[in-house]
Amino acid sequence: MGKFHFIPTEIEGVVIIEPTVFGDDRGYFMETFQAEEFAAAGIKGPFVQDNQSKSTKGVLRGLHFQKEHTQGKLVRVVSGEVFDVAVDCRPNSATFGKWTGVVLSAANKKQFYIPEGFAHGFLVLSDEAEFTYKCTDYYDPSAEGGVRWDDPDVGVEWPQVDCELKLSAKDKEHRGFAEQTFEFFERW
């Protein structure tokens, strides 16, 4: 038996990963990444950068992408709970403009793989959340792009939180999906 259960989503390339957790009265142990098993499931990497963020309830980060140095991301939550979203920005994809999402939490230990060619974002559902992710390319601030988090053309169904949403000034300025061209993702 493998150490991971790879669950395809309705969007090709986006995968939910459930690790095998070994626990007893002392706590638990799990692998969070194993290159051979991930490659066998179509997640090849290589991963070149790891990031971690901490946010409070109602923080919505996204929907981000890079026009150059596009990044595949393997994301998970190590503390708290978030709703994580991937939006297909690949013009040649049958699911172009569609989204999928999953609740990631320290309790469920799920991971989410978002390949290159997607916009990505998350909403913090718990009082605080620590979010960590591996990237297949380096962050390049000059290549940043984004889609409005509330764009009706995409229609992400964000969960309700009992507080005001908190977005960065940059995230408030993203244009809608239909107002953009995604020729930089045509190769995906």
Secondary structure, 3 states (H helix, E strand, C coil): CCCEEEEECCCCCCEEEEECCEEECCEEECCCCCHHHHHHCCCCCCCCEEEEEEEECCEEEEEEEECCCCCCEEEEEEECEEEEEEEECCCCCCCCCCEEEEEEECCCCCEEEECCCEEEEEEECCCEEEEEEEECCCCCHHHEEEECCCCCCCCCCCCCCCCCCECCHHHHCCECHHHCCCHHHCCC
